[in-house]
Amino acid sequence: MLFFTVFSVLAGCSARQQSNQTNDIQTQAATEVVMTSAYDAHFLRCRGNDAGQLQSVLNKALSSTGVILYFHGGLSSDNYMRTNLGPALLESMFTEANLNGLYPIFVNYDAGVLDDVSVGDLITSAAYQNLQSRVLSRLNLESNNKGLKLNNQVDVQQAAMSVLIGVGADGSNLKSNFKQNAVDDNERFAAAVLAEQKELAIAASNIQQRDPELYKAAQQFAELYNELETDPAQKKAKSLFIGINASKMLAKIFARFALTLNHQIEPTIFEEVVRELSLFNVINAGAVMQSHWTKVKKHSEECWQDGSNGARLIAQLLAHQAEHSDFKISAISHSAGSIVIGDLLKHLAANGDGKLDNTVLLVPAISLELFQQSFMKYPERVGKLKAYVLADSYERRDELFGGIYAASLLYGVSGIGETDGFGDKPLLLERHLGSKKHPYDKWYYRLLLGEDIRPVWQFVEQHPGLVEYYPFNPANDSGATHECTKYPWRVADLAKLSMAQLSGLAAENVTILVPHDAPTCKPAGY
């Protein structure tokens, strides 16, 4: 049986080996950091209330000229930060020369994952491959009939919409309440397939009746995963719903294509299959991802609750800053750490006049909904803000799950991890920041899917330079993956700019070192 330990893959907790040096990285080796009590004073579990741990951090921090709060990604445990990533960052980017008198504090919010997700047998099965092939064939057939090609998003959208219309989604019942053109009627129907059970059932039933070959492929796959049910009574009960559940899954796939809410073709099929398998209680891949992402957001909020080490830390730092006006409080995050900073901004707004001096977000995993509720709502708390976002062309080819899911971690968060958003929850991604406006600017999207992200587009436009896409230079793009961006020695140009903003040094005066036993990551494009 092929097992995928999904979150170990995503976390990139590979053996720490010496990485290849680039021209931007200082060639000499870093001085190895030795595990001592002084070293431990760089780490704080923000959800705890260990007074001794907090005091050891404060003793060091308050004797410096300021602090840099580092918030890790959503798959990193406290132990991983203390024994792996943290030491590497201290050796590489947070060196004495680069810090310019500042003290780095790794704020840990317990985001490790221990669950193994067995999905390989189903996804690599002949039945799944046949299902995927049938979906592609159906799109190809429709595109050929209409003189389209599937090498661009517009043609995929038109072909998928034609499939939905061909199975009964003519939109005629939608014109009583809305006076819109035929295109909007059809797209509203596709949105309703995702948002409303009535339209989903109609589309599913029509697929079952009018596209027998496609339906047969989905049913055979559904029967395969029903075989994993060990309880005879449950197996019999579930078998009654195999047909309708399989056709509903197909309807959602084509509806997402029709609305361009898809994350390319194969990843979208994967996302909806995983969602269906989780709903059917066959495998827990989708449930685990959603549960974990919910936990990450819950732990983020708990960082700043009254009495927590996080809340007490920031209170002490602000009190010290009130007496020493030149004391700086800055923050940097990787991935889901952006959510923790967002919750910190809410905490600051609710508890006085405190603010950050500088904030750097590396490949942020925050949703646009949470971004509006924190960074945009309290801009005076952020200080100088910079977000480095992976360019969408690199996001789309940053494959996970051993190549089975041909898109990035953040596409997986958007498509599976988030519980709402119908498979395309808007995040701080280039895709959702206005480079792709359809269908997010449509009335039916805001009405049925319940989210308006246009204010974020306006906010970004009003703040030139706030968002910058990585890699800066396609000729130097080997580190342009979600995982590699947390390793400064793999993205030295990005690390230098980030450190310069946090420390006040000129970027050319920042030196990025390669740590001993440096963790490795898969280069972009492989």
TATABEL-V249087 format. One record per helix or strand of 2 or more residues. SS is the DSSP state (hx for helix, st for strand). FROM is the first residue (numbers start at 1). LEN is the number of residues. If there is no record, write none. Layout:
# TATABEL-V249087
ss=SS from=FROM len=LEN
ss=SS from=FROM len=LEN
This chain:
# TATABEL-V249087
ss=hx from=6 len=6
ss=hx from=37 len=4
ss=st from=43 len=3
ss=hx from=51 len=11
ss=st from=66 len=6
ss=hx from=78 len=15
ss=hx from=96 len=4
ss=st from=102 len=7
ss=hx from=120 len=4
ss=hx from=126 len=20
ss=hx from=153 len=14
ss=hx from=172 len=3
ss=hx from=182 len=14
ss=hx from=197 len=14
ss=hx from=212 len=15
ss=hx from=232 len=8
ss=hx from=242 len=18
ss=hx from=265 len=15
ss=hx from=285 len=18
ss=hx from=309 len=15
ss=st from=328 len=7
ss=hx from=337 len=14
ss=st from=358 len=5
ss=hx from=368 len=6
ss=hx from=379 len=3
ss=st from=384 len=7
ss=hx from=392 len=6
ss=hx from=401 len=3
ss=hx from=409 len=9
ss=hx from=430 len=3
ss=hx from=443 len=6
ss=hx from=454 len=9
ss=st from=467 len=4
ss=hx from=474 len=3
ss=hx from=484 len=3
ss=hx from=488 len=3
ss=hx from=492 len=12
ss=hx from=507 len=3
